[in-house]
Amino acid sequence: MVAWAACLLVTVLLGCWLFMVKSTLRDALVLAERSRSLSLAFSAWALRRSSGNPDPAAVYRALADRVSHEAESGPRAVP
């Protein structure tokens, strides 16, 4: 989710910077997108830090266990 948001922010940032005429509006949009990108990066760092900086192998193992557990329960019937 964070990666998609970062891609969107960078696309808007580059679009504003490259395709708009030099103006105060362009400068304001570029500054706003740059600050959003920085706040997104900081929040991702803070969330990872607050979670105890988990080991990537442990995260992948937990996700694999969750997927295999959901697959074992089989298809669910519509009520």
N, C-alpha and C positions, 0 to 999 in steps of 0.2 A: 504494500500500500504506500509506504513511504517512497519507494523507488518510482512508482507511477506519479506521485505528486511532485517529486523532484524533477522528473522529465517534463511534466506539464509546466512547471515554473520556469525551467530553463528555456523551453520553447517560447513561452510568452516573453521572457526577458530578451531573448535574441530577436524575436519578431519586432518588439518595440524598438530595440536599439538599431536594427538594420533597416527596417522598412518605414519608419516614421521620419518625417522631416525634422531637422534640428529645431527643437522648441522647448519651452518650459514644460509642456505636457509630457513630451518624450522623456525628459530628464526626471520628472516626477514618477512616471511609470517605471522607468528603469530602476530608480532608487527603491520604489515600493517592491518590485519583484526581487531585487537583490536582498532586501531586508527579509522578505518572506522566505527566500531560499536559506538564508543564514539562520533564521529562527527554526525552520524545519530541520536543518542539520543539527542545531543545538538541542532541539527537543528529542531527536532520535538518539543523540549521544546521552542525554540525561536519562531517557527511559532505559537504555541499555545499562547505564551505570547504576540506576536504582534497582534493577533486577539482579544485581550481584555479578554482572558481567559473566553470564553463563558460558560454559565450554560449548563451542559449536557442535562437537560430536554428541554431547548430551542432548542438545536441542533437537538434532536430527533423529536421534534414537527415540526421544519422546514423541516426536511427530509421527515416526514410522509406527510406533506402538499404538498410537491413537487411530491411525488409518487402518491398521490391521484389526483392531478391536471393532471398529465400525463395520468393517467388511464381514467379520464373523457373525454379526447379528443378522445378516441377510437383508433382503429387500423388505421394506416396510409396506404394510397394507394401507390403503386409503380407507379411512373410516366411512 
